[in-house]
Amino acid sequence: MALNIKDPSVHEAVKEIARITGESQAQAVAAAVRDRLARLQADDVTHRLLAIGRRTAARMSPEAKRVDHGALLYDERGLPA
C-alpha cells in the first residue's frame, strides 16, 4: 500500500527526522505512526479505566467512601502493610 502525502511541510519534517535519527524516511514515518498509535491506545485505556473507577465510586456507600484506603494498605513509612 502506498501513501501519497502532498503536504510539503510533512515531507520536510520527515526528512529532518530521518536526518537526525539516521533512519530512512519510511522508517521515520513508521516510527511516528507507531508512537502516535501507542499514545492513542494508552489514552483510550486510561479513559476506560477512569470510567470504571467513576462507575465503581458511584456504587459505593457513603461509609465505604469515608474509609482511608491508604491507611489500610500502607504503613507509616509508605510501605505496603
MODELLER restraints for C-alpha pairs under 7 A, 6 or more apart:
rsr = mdl.restraints
at = mdl.atoms
rsr.add(forms.Gaussian(group=physical.xy_distance, feature=features.Distance(at['CA:14:A'], at['CA:25:A']), mean=6.04, stdev=0.5))
rsr.add(forms.Gaussian(group=physical.xy_distance, feature=features.Distance(at['CA:14:A'], at['CA:28:A']), mean=6.47, stdev=0.5))
rsr.add(forms.Gaussian(group=physical.xy_distance, feature=features.Distance(at['CA:14:A'], at['CA:29:A']), mean=6.70, stdev=0.5))
rsr.add(forms.Gaussian(group=physical.xy_distance, feature=features.Distance(at['CA:15:A'], at['CA:25:A']), mean=6.24, stdev=0.5))
rsr.add(forms.Gaussian(group=physical.xy_distance, feature=features.Distance(at['CA:17:A'], at['CA:28:A']), mean=6.38, stdev=0.5))
rsr.add(forms.Gaussian(group=physical.xy_distance, feature=features.Distance(at['CA:18:A'], at['CA:24:A']), mean=5.60, stdev=0.5))
rsr.add(forms.Gaussian(group=physical.xy_distance, feature=features.Distance(at['CA:18:A'], at['CA:25:A']), mean=5.41, stdev=0.5))
rsr.add(forms.Gaussian(group=physical.xy_distance, feature=features.Distance(at['CA:18:A'], at['CA:28:A']), mean=5.71, stdev=0.5))
rsr.add(forms.Gaussian(group=physical.xy_distance, feature=features.Distance(at['CA:73:A'], at['CA:80:A']), mean=5.79, stdev=0.5))
rsr.add(forms.Gaussian(group=physical.xy_distance, feature=features.Distance(at['CA:73:A'], at['CA:81:A']), mean=5.38, stdev=0.5))
rsr.add(forms.Gaussian(group=physical.xy_distance, feature=features.Distance(at['CA:74:A'], at['CA:80:A']), mean=4.38, stdev=0.5))
rsr.add(forms.Gaussian(group=physical.xy_distance, feature=features.Distance(at['CA:74:A'], at['CA:81:A']), mean=4.64, stdev=0.5))
rsr.add(forms.Gaussian(group=physical.xy_distance, feature=features.Distance(at['CA:75:A'], at['CA:81:A']), mean=5.19, stdev=0.5))
